[in-house]
């Protein structure tokens, strides 16, 4: 099997393995009539060298802590990854590759975390993988610096494979700029420079010198121009993994769809079958008979060759384990701390008990109350901290600032991250930190700017990552900065993301309880929505912590509270209490339900829900300084919703809130209206 379409190799089995890696994607996509084979075909030699010669991995243990990570940022090329996972022995079968993109298959159209062994993250939205790889590299360096400084025990490389589309997306540029600034020498991005996008050539939309752009970011740039020379590929990739104080971009000049001559190098190679005749020709060019079926494309000799990766991986892991034992014997204190850090069942996070909320009536912004919790979590021995993050240039304003030094090339053990004014990259980097684990990452900005982060927030929810978004300046009460900075639709919009908990605490007491619940759940992201303005600590309540953890509770009640329910979140709970107290003078038995997290309340058991919001209470009002449509699910069509349905204005927070219709008189009027209508 030695044709001009395959690299010249000494072992025929290796040539057959590469031939299979090219032919199988072409065959599968042609058989289905849909899918993406072009990049999988073109980069098959590179992927082969990476998995067979360079990558530190053990197919027998995909979760080996010291393994290299590989992120397929160009997620549409999933067959490229699936083929290597199959060939090297991650447990995939050839039939599963044939079943790709079908319901229930372990080989979905784009890679998905926890579906396919060996997949490091869910990818597909272009650029996200590059940015999250930056987060993985930061997490890896930080962990090594905190726990194993002076040792190479946790030194591993984060590899990301990106296409032209990934590097056109702004999120990759934001993250790459930060990666260069902080000197992530353990990060390698392989750029498939095939100069083709779906609509045409890249010269129609992307004319900058990408290599120069990455050099200006502070990256080392290497060129890989010959995909027919496996030894050359290996030399370049090994050089890329050598630490030099900077991340590395490997620019790979490829021809998409190679060696299908009728479509190679054209947009037609991006998706869909290449045609029966072209497929037959490709098989012949690779040394197969034109009618070879799927099973025949992977010879026993080729599979035996590639499966040696398992024994190499097991040997590498065994050597690492021996290295670890020697290190642990030398530094048992560090080893014990690292072992505890790596046990997700060990709770070293909940230190909120060190925060004593101020007495009822005290005015304190919930952002400040949250800041006190974050500082308490930070003020513990460095090796017991798991919460790690920063802000998009707003740490002092959002109250996430902590003592210490920033994460940098000179100080990878830095206590916090300066993300710069890069909200989207921040969110994607947080995903990478969480994926690498077991850090609990947080990032902060103003709520109005959460819109910049939405694609990465969505991926965090899809992957069930324990990321915390600290969003402050939560309503039109922001005031003088005006409507560009006053969130209106953001809370409602975030609540539409499946798997994202949106938490808007009413006061300092609820803030503390919310943080305890957030830190106790390691399997989903949370948007913590906090006020800029001071709000009063509400009157003494019983079982606040349990009530917040369940998503809602009765914060104030007159009598049996069966005449009226006023439901509120955040700073509007104080209005609800004030309105209920006024109505109590009119003999209205009202209850105020603080509902800091709708999602948590939806998960509560029926008995608890009934105790908080009895069905017998049909007169209901909901109050929130944001879009209100979704609140009718709790009030019913006969209920009333006091909300903000237009953009704000520039003025004092109190004035803007009144102008937008969220004030005590409006709540009382809504209550009377629903009482009169029921």
C-alpha positions in Angstrom: 0.0 0.0 0.0 2.5 2.6 -1.2 0.8 5.2 -3.4 1.5 8.9 -3.9 -1.5 9.6 -1.7 0.0 8.2 1.4 3.1 9.1 3.4 6.0 6.8 2.9 6.5 4.7 6.0 8.7 1.8 6.9 5.8 -0.3 8.3 3.0 -1.2 5.8 0.7 -1.5 8.8 1.1 2.2 9.6 0.3 3.1 6.0 -2.8 1.0 6.2 -3.8 2.7 9.4 -3.6 6.1 7.8 -5.5 4.8 4.7 -8.3 3.6 7.0 -8.4 7.0 8.8 -8.9 8.7 5.5 -11.3 6.2 3.8 -13.6 5.4 6.7 -14.9 9.0 7.1 -15.4 9.3 3.3 -17.3 6.0 3.2 -19.5 6.8 6.3 -20.5 10.2 5.1 -21.2 9.0 1.6 -23.3 6.1 2.9 -25.4 8.6 5.1 -25.6 11.4 2.6 -24.7 13.9 5.4 -21.8 14.7 7.7 -18.4 16.1 7.5 -15.5 14.1 6.1 -13.3 16.7 4.4 -11.2 17.8 7.4 -11.1 14.2 8.8 -9.6 13.0 5.5 -7.1 15.9 5.1 -5.8 15.8 8.6 -5.7 12.0 9.1 -1.9 11.8 8.9 -1.5 14.6 11.5 -4.1 13.0 13.8 -2.3 9.7 13.4 1.0 11.1 14.4 -0.4 13.0 17.3 -2.2 10.0 18.8 0.5 7.4 18.0 3.7 9.3 18.6 3.2 12.5 20.5 0.2 12.7 22.7 0.6 11.5 26.4 -2.6 9.5 26.9 -3.7 6.1 28.0 -6.8 4.7 26.0 -7.3 2.2 28.9 -7.8 5.1 31.3 -9.3 8.1 29.5 -9.5 10.1 32.8 -5.8 9.7 33.8 -5.1 12.9 35.6 -1.7 13.5 34.0 -2.8 13.0 30.5 -2.6 15.5 27.7 -5.9 17.0 26.8 -7.0 17.4 23.2 -9.9 19.7 22.2 -11.4 19.5 18.8 -12.4 23.1 18.5 -13.4 22.4 14.8 -16.1 20.1 16.2 -17.7 19.4 12.8 -14.6 17.3 12.1 -15.8 14.8 14.8 -15.0 11.8 12.6 -11.3 12.8 12.7 -11.4 12.4 16.5 -13.6 9.4 16.5 -11.4 7.5 14.2 -8.4 8.0 16.4 -10.3 7.0 19.5 -11.4 3.9 17.8 -8.0 3.0 16.3 -6.1 3.6 19.6 -8.6 1.6 21.7 -10.8 3.9 23.7 -13.7 1.5 23.5 -15.4 2.8 20.4 -16.3 0.2 17.7 -16.2 0.7 13.9 -20.0 0.2 13.8 -20.4 3.1 16.2 -18.5 5.3 13.8 -20.9 4.1 11.0 -23.8 5.1 13.3 -22.5 8.6 13.9 -25.1 11.4 13.9 -27.9 8.9 14.7 -30.1 9.0 17.8 -28.5 7.4 20.8 -25.1 6.8 19.2 -21.9 7.5 21.2 -20.7 9.3 18.1 -22.9 12.4 17.8 -22.5 14.9 15.0 -20.3 17.1 17.1 -18.2 15.8 20.1 -20.1 15.8 23.3 -18.7 15.5 26.8 -19.6 12.4 28.7 -21.0 10.7 25.6 -17.8 9.5 23.9 -14.8 8.2 25.9 -11.8 10.4 25.2 -13.8 13.6 24.4 -12.6 16.5 26.5 -15.4 18.9 25.9 -18.5 19.5 23.8 -17.6 21.5 20.7 -19.2 22.7 17.6 -19.8 26.5 18.0 -16.5 27.6 16.4 -13.8 29.2 18.5 -15.2 27.9 21.8 -12.7 25.0 21.9 -9.7 27.3 21.5 -10.9 29.6 24.3 -11.7 26.7 26.6 -8.4 25.1 25.9 -6.9 28.4 27.3 -8.8 27.7 30.5 -7.6 24.1 30.6 -4.0 25.3 30.3 -4.5 27.9 33.0 -6.0 25.4 35.3 -3.2 22.9 34.7 -0.5 25.4 35.4 -2.2 26.8 38.5 -2.7 23.3 39.9 0.9 22.4 39.3 2.1 25.7 40.9 0.0 25.3 44.0 0.6 21.6 44.7 3.7 20.4 42.9 6.0 23.4 42.5 9.5 22.2 41.6 8.3 19.0 40.1 7.2 18.1 36.6 4.5 15.7 38.0 1.6 17.7 36.6 3.2 19.0 33.5 1.0 18.1 30.5 0.1 19.8 27.3 -3.3 21.1 26.2 -3.8 20.6 22.5 -6.6 22.3 20.5 -7.3 21.6 16.8 -8.9 24.6 15.2 -10.0 25.6 11.7 -10.2 28.9 9.9 -13.6 29.4 11.3 -12.4 29.1 14.8 -9.8 31.8 14.3 -12.3 34.1 12.7 -14.6 33.9 15.7 -13.8 36.8 18.1 -13.8 34.6 21.2 -10.7 32.8 20.0 -8.9 36.0 19.5 -9.9 37.3 23.0 -8.7 34.2 24.6 -5.5 33.9 22.6 -4.5 37.4 23.5 -4.9 36.5 27.2 -3.0 33.2 26.7 0.0 35.1 25.2 -0.2 37.7 28.0 0.0 35.1 30.8 2.5 32.9 28.9 0.7 29.6 28.7 3.6 27.5 27.5 1.6 24.3 28.0 -0.9 25.2 25.3 -0.7 24.2 21.6 -3.3 25.3 19.0 -3.0 23.4 15.7 -4.6 25.6 13.0 -5.8 23.8 9.9 -5.0 26.5 7.4 -7.0 25.0 4.5 -8.2 28.5 3.4 -11.8 27.2 2.8 -15.0 28.1 4.5 -18.6 26.9 3.7 -19.4 30.0 1.5 -16.0 30.2 -0.3 -12.3 30.9 0.1 -11.0 32.6 3.2 -9.6 35.4 1.0 -13.1 36.7 0.7 -13.5 37.3 4.4 -10.1 37.0 6.1 -7.1 38.6 4.6 -5.0 39.3 7.7 -1.7 37.6 8.4 -2.8 35.1 11.0 0.7 34.1 11.9 1.7 37.7 12.5 -1.4 38.2 14.5 -0.5 35.4 16.8 3.1 36.5 17.1 1.7 39.9 18.2 -0.3 38.1 20.9 3.0 36.7 22.2 2.8 33.3 20.7 5.4 31.1 19.1 4.4 30.2 15.6 5.5 27.0 13.8 4.7 26.0 10.3 3.8 22.4 9.2 3.6 22.3 5.5 4.1 18.6 4.5 1.4 16.2 5.7 3.0 13.4 3.6 6.1 13.2 5.9 5.2 11.7 9.2 8.6 12.3 10.7 8.3 16.0 9.8 4.9 16.1 11.5 6.3 14.5 14.6 9.3 16.9 14.8 7.0 19.9 14.6 4.5 18.6 17.1 7.2 17.6 19.6 8.8 21.0 19.2 5.4 22.6 19.8 5.1 20.8 23.1 8.5 22.0 24.4 8.0 24.8 26.9 9.4 28.2 25.8 7.5 30.6 28.0 4.8 31.1 25.4 1.8 29.2 23.8 2.4 27.8 20.4 0.4 28.0 17.2 1.1 25.3 14.7 0.0 26.4 11.2 -0.8 23.4 9.1 -1.2 23.8 5.4 -3.8 21.2 4.3 -6.2 20.5 1.4 -9.7 19.8 2.7 -11.1 16.7 1.2 -7.8 15.3 0.1 -7.4 13.0 -1.9 -10.9 13.3 -3.4 -9.7 15.2 -6.5 -13.1 16.4 -7.6 -13.9 18.3 -4.4 -10.5 18.7 -2.6 -9.7 22.2 -1.7 -13.2 23.5 -2.3 -16.2 24.3 -0.1 -17.9 21.2 -1.5 -15.6 19.1 0.6 -16.8 20.6 3.9 -20.0 18.6 4.2 -21.9 15.8 2.5 -20.8 12.8 0.5 -18.2 13.1 -2.2 -20.1 10.9 -4.6 -20.0 7.1 -5.3 -17.6 7.4 -8.2 -15.2 9.7 -6.3 -15.4 7.4 -3.2 -14.4 4.4 -5.3 -11.5 6.4 -6.8 -10.3 7.4 -3.4 -10.4 3.8 -2.2 -8.3 2.8 -5.2 -5.9 5.6 -4.6 -5.5 4.4 -1.0 -4.8 0.8 -2.1 -8.3 -0.7 -1.6 -10.6 -2.3 -4.1 -13.2 0.2 -5.2 -16.1 -1.7 -3.6 -14.4 -2.4 -0.3 -16.9 -2.3 2.5 -16.5 -0.5 5.8 -15.0 -3.5 7.7 -12.5 -4.1 4.9 -11.2 -0.6 5.2 -9.6 -1.4 8.6 -7.2 -4.3 8.2 -6.3 -6.5 11.2 -2.7 -5.5 10.7 -3.6 -1.8 10.8 -5.7 -2.2 13.9 -3.0 -4.2 15.7 -0.5 -1.4 14.9 -2.7 1.4 16.2 -3.9 -0.5 19.3 -0.3 -0.6 20.5 -1.2 2.9 21.9 -2.9 1.1 24.8 0.2 -0.7 25.9 2.3 2.5 25.5 -0.3 4.4 27.4 -0.4 1.9 30.2 3.4 2.0 30.4 3.5 5.8 30.5 0.9 5.8 33.3 2.8 3.2 35.2 6.0 5.3 35.0 4.1 8.4 36.1 2.6 6.5 39.0 6.1 5.5 40.1 7.2 9.1 39.7 4.2 10.2 41.8 5.0 7.8 44.6 8.6 9.0 44.8 7.3 12.6 44.9 4.8 11.7 47.6 7.4 10.1 49.7 9.6 13.2 49.4 6.8 15.7 50.2 3.9 13.8 52.0 2.3 17.1 53.1 1.9 18.3 49.5 0.8 14.9 48.4 -1.9 14.7 51.1 -3.2 18.2 50.1 -3.3 17.3 46.5 -5.1 14.0 47.1 -7.7 15.9 49.1 -8.1 18.5 46.4 -8.6 15.8 43.8 -11.5 14.2 45.8 -14.7 15.8 44.7 -16.5 14.4 47.8 -14.3 16.4 50.1 -15.9 19.8 50.8 -13.2 22.3 51.3 -15.3 25.1 49.9 -18.0 26.0 52.3 -16.5 28.6 54.6 -19.5 30.9 54.4 -20.1 30.3 58.1 -17.2 32.7 58.7 -19.5 35.5 57.4 -22.0 36.9 59.9 -24.8 38.8 58.1 -25.6 42.2 59.5 -28.7 42.6 61.7 -32.2 43.2 60.2 -32.7 46.7 58.8 -29.0 47.2 57.9 -28.5 48.5 54.4 -26.0 46.5 52.3 -25.8 45.8 48.6 -26.0 42.1 47.8 -22.9 42.4 45.7 -21.0 43.5 48.9 -22.5 40.6 50.9 -21.4 38.2 48.2 -17.9 39.8 48.2 -17.7 39.0 51.9 -18.4 35.4 51.3 -15.8 35.2 48.5 -13.2 36.7 50.8 -14.1 34.2 53.5 -13.7 31.4 51.0 -10.4 32.8 49.9 -9.0 33.3 53.4 -8.1 29.7 54.1 -4.8 27.8 53.5 -3.9 28.1 49.8 -4.0 24.3 49.2 -7.6 24.2 50.6 -9.0 26.7 48.2 -10.9 25.4 45.2 -12.8 28.6 44.2 -10.7 30.4 41.6 -11.5 33.1 39.2 -11.7 36.8 38.6 -13.6 39.4 36.6 -13.7 41.1 33.2 -11.9 44.2 34.6 -14.5 45.0 37.2 -13.3 43.1 40.3 -13.6 46.1 42.7 -17.1 47.1 41.4 -18.5 43.5 41.4 -16.8 42.8 44.8 -14.9 39.7 43.7 -11.5 41.2 44.5 -9.3 39.1 46.8 -5.9 39.6 48.3 -2.9 38.2 46.5 -1.3 38.3 43.1 -2.8 37.8 39.6 -2.2 34.6 37.7 0.7 35.2 35.3 3.7 33.5 33.7 5.9 34.6 36.6 3.3 33.6 39.2 1.0 30.7 38.0 0.0 30.2 41.6 -1.6 33.6 41.5 -4.8 33.9 43.6 -7.0 35.5 40.9 -7.3 36.0 37.1 -7.3 39.3 35.3 -9.5 38.4 32.3 -9.4 41.9 30.9 -12.4 43.3 29.1 -13.2 40.0 27.4 -16.5 38.8 28.7 -17.0 36.1 26.1 -13.5 34.7 26.4 -13.9 34.8 30.2 -16.9 32.6 30.1 -15.3 30.1 27.7 -12.1 30.1 29.8 -14.1 29.3 32.9 -15.5 26.3 31.0 -12.0 25.1 30.4 -11.0 25.6 34.0 -14.0 23.6 35.1 -13.4 20.9 32.5 -9.8 20.4 33.7 -11.0 20.5 37.2 -11.4 20.3 40.1 -11.3 24.0 40.5 -14.6 25.8 41.0 -14.2 28.7 38.7 -16.1 32.0 38.9 -16.1 35.1 36.7 -17.8 38.4 37.1 -19.2 41.3 35.2 -22.3 43.5 35.1 -25.5 41.7 34.3 -26.2 43.7 31.2 -22.9 42.3 29.7 -24.0 38.7 30.3 -25.2 38.9 26.7 -21.6 38.9 25.5 -21.1 35.5 27.3 -24.2 33.6 26.2 -22.7 31.1 23.8 -20.2 29.9 26.4 -22.8 30.0 29.2 -25.0 27.8 27.0 -22.1 25.3 26.6 -21.5 25.3 30.4 -25.1 24.3 30.9 -25.0 21.7 28.2 -21.9 20.1 29.7 -23.2 20.5 33.3 -20.1 22.5 34.4 -20.0 24.0 38.0 -19.2 27.5 36.8 -20.4 30.5 38.9 -21.2 33.8 37.1 -21.3 36.7 39.5 -23.5 39.2 37.8 -23.9 42.6 39.6 -25.8 45.8 38.8 -28.9 43.7 38.3 -31.6 46.1 37.2 -32.6 49.5 36.1 -31.8 50.6 39.7 -28.2 50.9 38.3 -29.4 54.4 37.6 -27.3 57.1 36.2 -25.3 55.0 33.8 -28.5 54.7 31.7 -30.2 52.1 29.6 -27.0 50.6 28.0 -26.0 49.4 31.5 -29.4 48.7 32.9 -30.4 45.1 32.4 -34.1 44.5 31.6 -34.4 41.3 29.6 -31.3 39.5 30.9 -32.7 37.7 33.9 -35.6 36.4 32.0 -33.3 35.4 29.1 -30.9 33.5 31.4 -33.8 31.6 32.9 -34.5 30.1 29.5 -31.2 28.3 29.4 -31.8 24.7 30.4 -29.6 23.6 33.2 -28.6 27.1 34.3 -29.6 28.1 37.8 -30.4 31.8 38.1 -30.2 33.0 41.7 -31.2 36.5 42.8 -31.0 36.8 46.6 -33.0 39.4 48.4 -30.5 40.4 51.1 -27.2 39.5 52.8 -28.7 36.5 54.6 -30.0 35.0 51.4 -26.6 35.7 49.7 -24.8 33.5 52.3 -27.4 30.7 52.0 -27.2 30.9 48.2 -23.5 30.5 48.1 -23.7 27.4 50.4 -26.2 25.8 48.0 -24.1 26.8 44.9 -20.9 25.3 46.3 -22.7 22.1 47.3 -23.7 21.3 43.7 -20.8 20.3 41.5 -22.8 19.5 38.4 -24.4 22.7 36.9 -23.6 26.4 36.4 -25.1 29.2 38.3 -25.8 32.8 37.5 -25.7 34.7 40.8 -27.5 38.0 40.2 -26.7 40.8 42.7 -27.7 44.4 43.4 -25.5 47.5 43.0 -27.7 49.5 45.4 -28.0 48.9 49.1 -31.0 46.8 50.2 -32.2 46.3 53.8 -31.6 43.0 55.6 -35.1 41.7 55.9 -36.8 40.9 59.3 -35.7 37.8 61.1 -36.8 34.6 59.3 -36.6 31.0 60.3 -35.1 28.3 58.1 -33.8 30.8 55.6 -30.9 28.6 54.6 -33.2 25.7 53.9 -35.7 27.9 52.1 -33.1 29.4 49.8 -31.7 26.0 49.1 -35.2 24.9 48.0 -35.5 28.0 45.8 -38.3 29.8 47.6 -39.8 30.2 51.1 -42.2 32.3 53.0 -40.3 35.4 54.1 -43.2 37.2 55.9 -46.7 36.2 56.7 -49.8 37.8 58.2 -52.1 35.3 59.8 -52.4 32.1 57.7 -51.4 34.1 54.6 -54.1 32.5 52.5 -55.7 35.7 51.1 -52.8 36.8 49.0 -49.3 35.8 47.9 -46.8 38.3 46.8 -43.8 36.6 45.1 -40.6 38.6 44.6 -36.9 38.2 44.0 -33.8 40.3 44.9 -34.2 43.9 45.8 -38.0 43.7 45.2 -38.6 41.4 48.2 -38.4 44.5 50.4 -41.3 46.1 48.4 -43.3 42.9 48.7 -42.9 42.9 52.5 -43.8 46.6 52.7 -46.9 46.1 50.6 -48.0 43.1 52.7 -47.6 45.1 55.9 -49.7 47.9 54.5 -52.4 45.4 53.4 -52.3 43.7 56.8 -53.8 46.9 58.2 -56.7 46.3 55.9 -57.2 42.8 57.3 -55.5 41.1 54.3 -53.8 37.8 55.3 -50.9 38.1 52.9 -47.7 36.0 52.6 -44.5 37.2 50.9 -42.7 34.5 49.0 -39.0 35.2 48.3 -38.1 33.1 45.3 -34.3 33.6 44.8 -34.1 30.6 42.4 -37.0 29.5 40.2 -35.0 26.4 39.0 -34.4 25.2 42.6 -38.1 25.7 43.5 -39.1 23.7 40.4 -37.1 20.8 41.8 -38.6 20.9 45.2 -41.1 18.2 46.3 -44.8 18.8 45.9 -45.5 19.0 49.7 -42.9 21.8 50.1 -44.2 23.7 47.1 -47.7 23.5 48.5 -46.5 24.8 51.8 -45.0 27.8 50.2 -47.5 28.6 47.5 -50.8 26.8 48.5 -53.2 26.3 45.6 -55.8 27.8 47.8 -54.1 31.2 47.4 -55.4 32.3 44.0 -54.8 36.0 44.5 -51.1 36.3 43.5 -48.7 39.1 42.5 -45.2 38.7 41.2 -42.6 41.5 41.5 -39.3 41.7 39.7 -37.4 44.5 38.1 -37.1 42.8 34.7 -39.3 41.3 32.0 -42.3 39.7 33.6 -43.9 37.3 31.1 -42.6 34.1 32.7 -44.0 35.1 36.1 -47.6 34.3 35.0 -46.7 30.6 35.4 -46.7 31.4 39.2 -49.5 34.0 39.3 -51.9 32.4 36.8 -53.7 34.5 34.2 -55.8 36.2 36.9 -52.7 37.3 38.8 -50.7 40.5 38.4 -47.1 41.0 37.5 -45.1 44.2 38.5 -42.2 44.2 36.1 -40.1 46.3 33.7 -41.2 46.1 30.1 -39.1 48.9 28.5 -35.5 50.1 28.5 -34.6 52.4 31.3 -33.3 55.9 31.5 -30.4 57.8 32.9 -31.2 59.1 36.4 -31.0 58.0 40.0 -31.8 54.4 40.6 -34.9 55.1 42.7 -36.2 57.5 40.0 -35.7 55.1 37.2 -37.3 52.3 39.1 -40.4 54.5 39.7 -40.5 55.6 36.1 -40.4 52.0 35.0 -43.3 51.1 37.3 -41.5 49.1 40.1 -42.4 50.8 43.4 -44.4 50.2 46.5 -47.6 51.9 45.2 -47.5 49.7 42.1 -47.2 46.5 44.2 -50.1 47.6 46.5 -52.3 48.5 43.5 -51.5 45.1 41.8 -52.4 43.3 45.0 -55.7 45.1 45.3 -56.5 44.4 41.7 -55.9 40.7 42.0 -57.8 40.5 45.3 -60.8 42.2 43.7 -60.7 40.0 40.7 -60.6 36.7 42.7 
